[in-house]
Amino acid sequence: MDDSTLRDEIAFSVNFPLPFRVLFLGGLGILGWATNLYGLNALGIDAASALELSTHHQHRITGHSEPSTPLPTARAGWKFVPHPSTLYGPTYKLFFYYAAAFLLGWVMYRHATHGDVELVDVYKFIPGVLMLLLLTLLVCPFAIVQKRERDKFLHSIRRCLFAQTRIHFADVVFADIFTSFAKVLGDVWLSICMILPGGSLLYPPPQHDLARWILPTLMSIPYAVRFRQCLVEYYFTAGQSKRPLYNAIKYATAFPVIFLSAAQRQVVRDSETVGSAESAVWFSEHPLFKLWLLSALVNSLYSFWWDVTFDWGFDLLRTKEKRRSIARANSPPRPLMLPRLHSRSALLANQDPEDALKESLEEAERFDSYEAPAKRYPYGLRSTLLFPLPVYPFAILVDLILRLTWSAKLSSHLHSFIDEDRAIFLIEFAEMLRRWMWVFLRVEWEVVREREVRAALPPGTRVRRRAPDASTEAEFEMLGAAAPSRDPSEERRDAESWGGSDDRD
């Protein structure tokens, strides 16, 4: 690094130290989520129904008994459908409060230091006070600064960490966004060490002994959360779909990248004490580095394949056999077992239970033999596209590039070779943009998939989403179907037999 580059790098760290960069990326995440909700609404996508967002239940994002959708349900009647601005409007307001506090703290810091290197550590308490203030506002129990949105955020964290039954689609999206903040979470720890006595805003604190494992452990938390969610989904679907397990493997591949990198930091430090020549030989030939390189490549390519194939529903990277089974995956959900034996009308008609069982088994056999013709779509995409066509190849290309870059960013040992804070910050910023783009296509695919399922069912059939990462058949559970038309005299006999009860199973 030449003198001019070094001066520019020092100037960047002096004017925009790590604690402010962490807070900036946090505010960018709030703004990104608000623009996601606004953009989906502007494009005609019902984000509230797709994400099962609730705007009339306090202190929670999703309902636990019935999904909050604009569709009628047999037991709850019509659900209240709020104006979309009630979703993104409060989030925009929360961002404005956050941005005002951030700008005020940064301006105070810049005014106090005037870009002087010697004054940076003298006024390092300013970003510390700002971080403490924002944390206090986040957990503040008083009805100020968009308390409802803050409570929903905290409740989402609690549900992602501790939910043991149904995993809501909103929680899946929230936890996936959280994985993009893995490096930011590690930077929070480094910022705290810089602000505390003995630290400096000009360089990261040294990590020795057990302390060197704190940073990779914090960075692995978001992936551990998603790994756990996938296992819960697999258990909740009773093993009907193996896809949650394959998705869990995707998140598990991030752990070797993070911890092998942490192990290399000590080896890099030891090699630097020996000499630069041996350090260069180690960097290219050491077995630990080769293992890290292999794990980073596997994580990047596996994650990219999963994004394109399952999170966005494209056919680009599917095999021919998988393309033939697309129609089977998009077929209607499996009916509940023995529906005629559980039907009150069949029992009232004195139907033989053996005949009812035979008809149920025949119906299940017809369902299993259903196959729709396979299709190939332009650019290896899918039949239903809600966004302009050029968006999709651009998104695929950007996702591939930034997936490869992000795996390198999870590797803390590379900071010994790339000491430019600006480059690291730009990579983190680019990952925020990639995740922002990913949310649009992920929600779009969820809407398209649920629409295809509902279109294949009889009118009036209610469907409940069980596991967002499962296959289509295992994800959606059929709760009931519209009753066939019956003779009025038969209806009167049924009512008399059941004492005039209006209850329906």
C-alpha positions in Angstrom: 0.0 0.0 0.0 1.6 3.3 -1.1 1.6 6.5 1.0 -1.3 8.2 -0.8 -3.5 5.1 -0.4 -2.5 4.8 3.2 -3.4 8.4 3.9 -6.8 8.0 2.2 -7.4 4.9 4.3 -6.5 6.6 7.5 -8.7 9.6 6.5 -11.6 7.2 5.9 -11.2 5.5 9.3 -10.8 8.9 11.0 -13.9 10.5 9.4 -16.1 7.3 9.4 -14.9 4.9 12.1 -16.2 1.4 12.5 -18.9 2.1 15.1 -20.5 4.6 12.7 -20.2 2.2 9.8 -22.1 -0.4 11.9 -24.9 2.0 12.7 -25.1 3.1 9.1 -25.6 -0.4 7.9 -28.2 -1.0 10.6 -30.2 2.0 9.3 -29.7 0.8 5.8 -31.4 -2.5 6.8 -34.4 -0.6 8.2 -34.7 1.5 5.0 -34.3 -1.6 2.8 -37.2 -3.4 4.6 -39.4 -0.3 4.3 -38.7 0.0 0.5 -39.3 -3.8 0.1 -42.8 -3.4 1.5 -43.5 -0.3 -0.5 -42.1 -1.7 -3.7 -44.0 -4.9 -3.4 -47.2 -3.0 -3.0 -46.4 -0.7 -5.9 -45.8 -3.7 -8.1 -49.2 -5.1 -7.2 -48.0 -7.9 -4.8 -49.9 -8.4 -1.5 -46.9 -8.5 0.9 -49.2 -8.6 3.9 -50.8 -11.9 2.8 -47.6 -13.4 1.5 -45.6 -12.6 4.6 -48.6 -13.2 6.9 -48.1 -9.8 8.4 -50.6 -8.6 10.9 -51.3 -4.9 11.5 -54.2 -5.3 14.0 -52.6 -7.6 16.6 -50.3 -5.8 18.9 -46.8 -6.9 19.8 -46.6 -9.6 17.1 -46.0 -9.9 13.4 -47.8 -13.1 12.6 -50.9 -14.7 14.1 -50.5 -18.0 15.8 -53.9 -19.6 15.1 -55.0 -18.4 11.7 -53.0 -16.6 9.0 -53.9 -13.0 8.5 -55.1 -12.9 4.9 -57.8 -11.1 3.1 -59.5 -14.5 2.4 -62.6 -15.6 4.3 -62.1 -18.5 6.7 -64.7 -20.9 7.9 -64.3 -20.1 11.6 -63.2 -16.5 11.7 -65.1 -14.9 8.9 -63.6 -12.1 6.8 -60.2 -10.8 7.9 -59.6 -7.1 8.1 -57.5 -5.9 5.2 -55.6 -2.7 6.1 -54.2 -0.1 3.7 -50.7 -1.1 2.6 -49.3 2.1 4.0 -50.0 0.8 7.5 -47.2 -1.7 6.8 -44.4 0.5 5.3 -45.4 3.9 6.7 -44.4 3.2 10.3 -41.2 1.5 9.1 -40.3 4.7 7.2 -41.0 6.8 10.3 -38.8 4.5 12.4 -36.0 5.0 9.8 -36.3 8.8 9.9 -36.0 8.7 13.7 -33.0 6.4 13.4 -31.4 8.5 10.7 -31.9 11.7 12.6 -30.1 10.3 15.7 -27.3 8.9 13.6 -26.7 12.1 11.7 -26.7 14.1 14.9 -24.1 11.9 16.5 -21.9 11.8 13.4 -22.0 15.6 13.0 -21.1 16.1 16.6 -18.2 13.7 16.2 -16.9 15.4 13.0 -17.2 18.8 14.6 -15.3 17.7 17.6 -12.4 15.9 15.8 -12.1 18.1 12.7 -10.4 15.1 11.0 -7.5 15.2 13.4 -6.1 11.7 14.1 -5.0 12.7 17.6 -8.5 13.7 18.6 -10.2 10.5 17.3 -9.7 8.5 20.5 -10.4 11.6 22.7 -14.0 11.8 21.4 -14.6 8.1 20.9 -17.2 8.3 23.6 -19.6 10.0 21.1 -20.3 6.9 19.0 -20.5 4.9 22.3 -23.2 7.2 23.7 -25.0 7.0 20.4 -25.0 3.2 20.3 -26.2 3.1 23.9 -29.0 5.6 23.1 -30.3 3.6 20.2 -30.2 0.4 22.2 -32.2 2.1 25.0 -34.8 3.3 22.5 -35.1 -0.2 21.1 -36.1 -1.7 24.4 -37.9 1.4 25.8 -41.3 0.4 27.3 -42.9 3.8 26.6 -45.1 4.5 23.6 -42.6 6.7 21.8 -40.5 6.4 18.6 -42.8 3.8 16.9 -43.1 1.4 19.8 -45.3 -1.0 17.9 -42.6 -1.5 15.2 -39.9 -1.9 17.8 -42.0 -4.5 19.6 -42.6 -6.4 16.4 -38.9 -6.4 15.7 -38.0 -7.8 19.2 -40.8 -10.3 19.0 -39.5 -11.5 15.6 -36.1 -12.1 17.2 -37.6 -14.0 20.0 -39.7 -16.2 17.7 -36.8 -16.9 15.4 -34.6 -18.0 18.3 -37.2 -20.0 20.3 -40.1 -21.0 18.0 -40.6 -24.8 18.2 -43.7 -25.4 16.1 -44.7 -23.7 12.9 -42.1 -21.4 11.2 -43.8 -18.5 9.6 -42.7 -17.3 6.2 -42.1 -13.8 7.7 -39.7 -15.4 10.2 -37.8 -17.2 7.3 -37.3 -13.9 5.4 -36.3 -12.1 8.6 -33.7 -14.7 9.6 -32.3 -14.8 6.0 -31.9 -11.0 6.2 -30.2 -11.5 9.5 -27.6 -13.7 7.8 -26.5 -10.8 5.6 -25.7 -8.9 8.9 -23.4 -11.7 10.1 -20.3 -9.6 9.6 -22.0 -6.5 11.0 -22.8 -8.5 14.1 -19.1 -9.3 14.5 -18.3 -5.6 13.9 -20.6 -4.7 16.8 -18.2 -6.7 19.1 -15.2 -5.0 17.6 -16.8 -1.6 18.0 -17.4 -2.2 21.7 -13.8 -3.2 22.2 -12.7 -0.1 20.4 -14.8 2.2 22.5 -13.9 0.7 25.8 -10.8 2.0 27.7 -7.6 0.7 26.1 -9.2 0.5 22.6 -8.8 2.8 19.6 -11.0 3.7 16.7 -8.0 3.7 14.4 -7.3 -0.1 14.4 -9.2 -3.2 15.5 -8.4 -4.6 18.9 -6.0 -7.6 19.2 -7.7 -11.0 19.7 -5.7 -13.5 21.7 -6.4 -16.9 23.2 -10.1 -17.6 23.7 -11.0 -14.1 22.7 -10.2 -14.8 19.1 -13.2 -17.2 18.9 -15.7 -14.6 20.1 -15.8 -12.9 16.7 -16.5 -16.0 14.6 -19.0 -17.3 17.1 -21.0 -14.1 16.8 -20.8 -14.2 13.1 -22.1 -17.7 13.0 -25.3 -17.0 15.1 -27.5 -15.9 12.2 -26.6 -19.1 10.3 -27.3 -21.2 13.4 -30.7 -19.6 13.7 -31.6 -20.5 10.1 -30.1 -24.0 10.6 -32.4 -24.5 13.6 -35.5 -23.2 11.7 -34.9 -25.7 8.9 -34.8 -28.6 11.4 -38.0 -27.3 13.0 -39.7 -27.2 9.6 -38.6 -30.7 8.8 -40.0 -32.0 12.1 -43.2 -30.0 11.7 -43.9 -31.6 8.3 -43.3 -35.1 9.8 -40.5 -35.7 7.2 -42.8 -35.4 4.2 -40.2 -33.2 2.5 -36.4 -33.5 2.6 -36.0 -30.0 1.3 -35.6 -28.4 4.8 -32.8 -30.8 5.5 -31.0 -29.8 2.3 -31.6 -26.2 3.2 -30.1 -26.8 6.6 -27.0 -28.2 4.9 -26.7 -24.9 3.0 -26.4 -22.9 6.3 -24.2 -25.5 7.8 -21.6 -24.9 5.1 -21.1 -21.4 6.4 -19.6 -22.7 9.7 -16.4 -24.1 8.1 -15.8 -20.9 6.2 -16.1 -18.8 9.4 -14.1 -21.0 11.8 -11.4 -22.1 9.4 -10.8 -18.5 8.7 -10.5 -17.8 12.5 -8.1 -20.6 12.8 -5.9 -19.1 10.0 -5.7 -15.7 11.7 -3.3 -17.2 14.4 -1.3 -19.0 11.7 -1.1 -15.8 9.7 0.1 -13.9 12.7 2.7 -16.5 13.5 4.0 -16.6 9.9 4.3 -12.8 9.8 6.7 -13.0 12.7 8.9 -15.4 10.7 9.1 -13.4 7.5 7.2 -12.2 4.5 8.5 -14.9 2.2 7.3 -17.8 4.4 4.1 -15.9 4.9 3.5 -15.8 1.2 4.3 -19.5 0.9 1.9 -20.3 3.7 -0.9 -18.3 2.1 -0.8 -20.3 -1.1 0.2 -23.8 0.0 -0.9 -24.4 3.6 -3.5 -27.2 3.9 -5.7 -25.0 6.2 -5.9 -22.4 3.5 -6.9 -25.0 0.9 -9.6 -26.4 3.2 -10.9 -22.8 3.7 -10.9 -22.2 0.0 -12.8 -25.4 -0.7 -15.4 -24.6 2.0 -15.9 -21.1 0.7 -16.4 -22.3 -2.8 -18.9 -24.9 -1.7 -20.8 -22.4 0.4 -21.0 -19.8 -2.3 -22.1 -22.1 -5.1 -24.5 -24.1 -3.0 -26.1 -20.9 -1.8 -26.3 -19.5 -5.3 -27.9 -22.7 -6.6 -30.4 -22.6 -3.7 -31.3 -19.0 -4.4 -32.0 -19.5 -8.0 -33.7 -22.9 -7.8 -35.7 -22.9 -4.6 -35.9 -19.3 -3.2 -36.8 -17.8 -6.6 -38.2 -20.9 -8.3 -36.2 -20.7 -11.6 -35.5 -23.7 -13.8 -32.1 -22.5 -14.9 -30.0 -24.9 -12.7 -32.5 -27.8 -12.6 -31.7 -31.2 -14.2 -34.0 -32.6 -16.9 -35.5 -35.0 -14.4 -36.2 -32.2 -12.0 -37.8 -30.2 -14.8 -40.2 -33.1 -15.5 -41.2 -33.1 -11.8 -41.9 -29.4 -11.6 -45.5 -30.0 -12.4 -45.7 -32.6 -9.7 -44.2 -30.2 -7.2 -46.7 -27.5 -8.2 -49.7 -29.9 -7.9 -52.4 -29.4 -5.4 -51.6 -30.3 -1.8 -52.4 -33.8 -0.6 -55.9 -34.1 0.8 -56.4 -35.0 4.4 -56.4 -38.8 4.9 -59.8 -40.5 4.6 -61.9 -37.4 4.0 -65.1 -39.3 3.4 -64.8 -41.2 6.7 -64.6 -37.8 8.5 -67.4 -36.3 6.5 -70.7 -36.0 8.3 -72.8 -36.2 5.1 -71.3 -39.6 4.2 -72.3 -41.0 7.6 -75.8 -39.5 7.4 -76.3 -41.1 4.0 -75.7 -44.5 5.6 -72.7 -45.1 3.4 -70.7 -48.2 4.1 -67.4 -47.3 5.8 -65.6 -49.8 3.6 -66.9 -48.1 0.5 -65.9 -44.7 1.9 -62.4 -46.1 2.6 -62.2 -47.5 -1.0 -63.2 -44.2 -2.5 -60.7 -42.3 -0.4 -57.9 -44.6 -1.5 -58.9 -44.3 -5.1 -58.9 -40.5 -4.7 -55.4 -40.6 -3.2 -54.2 -42.8 -6.0 -55.5 -40.3 -8.6 -53.7 -37.6 -6.7 -50.4 -39.5 -6.7 -50.7 -40.2 -10.5 -51.2 -36.6 -11.4 -48.6 -35.3 -13.8 -48.8 -32.0 -15.7 -46.8 -31.5 -18.8 -43.3 -30.1 -18.2 -42.5 -26.8 -19.8 -39.3 -24.8 -20.6 -39.4 -21.1 -20.2 -37.3 -18.3 -21.6 -34.0 -17.8 -19.9 -34.6 -20.9 -17.8 -37.0 -19.0 -15.6 -40.6 -20.0 -14.8 -44.0 -19.6 -16.4 -45.3 -16.8 -14.2 -43.2 -13.6 -13.9 -44.5 -10.6 -12.0 -41.5 -8.3 -12.7 -40.1 -7.1 -16.0 -38.1 -9.8 -17.8 -34.7 -8.1 -17.7 -34.8 -8.0 -13.9 -34.3 -11.8 -13.6 -31.0 -12.4 -15.6 -29.6 -9.3 -13.9 -30.6 -10.5 -10.5 -29.1 -14.0 -11.2 -25.7 -12.5 -12.3 -25.5 -10.1 -9.4 -26.4 -12.8 -6.9 -23.6 -15.1 -8.2 -21.0 -12.4 -8.0 -21.9 -11.2 -4.6 -22.4 -14.7 -3.2 -18.7 -15.4 -4.1 -17.7 -12.1 -2.6 -19.7 -12.5 0.6 -18.0 -15.9 1.4 -14.7 -14.1 1.3 -16.1 -11.4 3.5 -17.0 -13.9 6.2 -13.3 -14.8 6.4 -11.7 -12.6 9.0 -8.2 -13.8 8.2 -8.2 -12.0 4.9 -8.2 -8.7 6.8 -4.5 -9.4 7.4 -4.0 -9.1 3.6 -6.7 -6.5 2.8 -6.4 -3.7 5.3 -8.6 -1.3 3.5 -11.6 -0.5 5.6 -13.3 1.1 2.5 -13.2 -2.2 0.6 -14.6 -4.1 3.5 -17.4 -1.6 4.0 -18.3 -1.6 0.3 -18.6 -5.4 0.3 -20.9 -5.2 3.3 -22.9 -2.5 1.6 -23.1 -4.6 -1.6 -24.4 -7.5 0.5 -27.2 -5.3 1.8 -28.2 -4.5 -1.7 -28.1 -8.1 -2.7 -30.4 -9.1 0.1 -32.7 -6.2 -0.7 -33.0 -7.6 -4.2 -33.4 -11.1 -2.9 -36.5 -10.2 -0.8 -38.4 -9.0 -3.9 -37.9 -12.2 -5.8 -38.4 -14.4 -2.8 -41.7 -12.9 -1.9 -42.7 -12.9 -5.6 -42.1 -16.6 -5.8 -44.0 -17.3 -2.7 -47.0 -15.4 -4.1 -46.8 -17.2 -7.4 -46.5 -20.6 -5.7 -49.5 -20.1 -3.4 -51.6 -18.7 -6.3 -50.9 -21.8 -8.4 -51.9 -24.1 -5.5 -55.1 -22.2 -4.8 -56.0 -22.1 -8.5 -55.7 -25.9 -8.7 -58.2 -26.5 -5.8 -62.0 -26.4 -5.8 -63.5 -23.0 -5.0 -63.9 -22.5 -1.3 -61.1 -24.8 -0.3 -59.0 -23.4 2.6 -55.2 -23.9 2.6 -52.8 -23.3 5.4 -49.0 -22.9 4.9 -47.1 -25.3 7.0 -43.4 -25.0 6.1 -42.1 -22.3 3.7 -38.9 -24.3 2.8 -40.7 -27.6 2.2 -41.8 -28.9 -1.2 -45.2 -27.5 -2.4 -47.1 -30.6 -1.5 -45.7 -30.7 2.1 -45.8 -27.0 2.5 -49.5 -26.4 2.0 -52.1 -28.4 4.0 -55.7 -28.6 2.8 -58.0 -27.7 5.6 -61.4 -28.3 3.9 -63.3 -28.2 0.7 -66.5 -26.7 -0.5 -69.4 -28.9 0.2 -71.2 -30.3 -2.9 -74.8 -29.2 -3.6 -77.4 -31.3 -1.9 -81.1 -31.8 -2.0 -83.0 -29.4 0.4 -84.9 -32.3 1.9 -81.7 -34.0 2.8 -80.4 -30.8 4.4 -83.6 -30.7 6.6 -83.1 -34.3 7.7 -79.5 -33.6 8.6 -80.5 -30.6 10.7 -83.1 -32.6 12.5 -80.7 -35.4 13.2 -78.2 -33.0 14.7 -80.6 -30.9 16.7 -80.6 -27.9 14.3 -76.9 -27.3 14.8 -75.2 -25.0 12.3 -71.7 -26.2 13.1 -69.7 -27.6 10.2 -66.5 -29.6 10.3 
